[in-house]
Amino acid sequence: MYFQPALTIAKRLTHEKIVEIVNRVPNDWMTEITKKFTVDLVCYNLSKLEELENE
């Protein structure tokens, strides 16, 4: 699969690591609610990608 190397790396991301990455964005660029939404969206998308991979 073309995206397999990227998926392998993405699967190693934990919720805590995603939060850490998003929290690097300055507060004047993203509000706290936007950061939370972003973390939730990324986590959701990763879970769906894993489901697709397991089909």
Secondary structure, DSSP 8 states (H G I E B T S, - for coil): -TTHHHHHHHHT--HHHHHHHHTTS-TTTS-HHHHHHHHHHHHHHHHHHHHHHT-
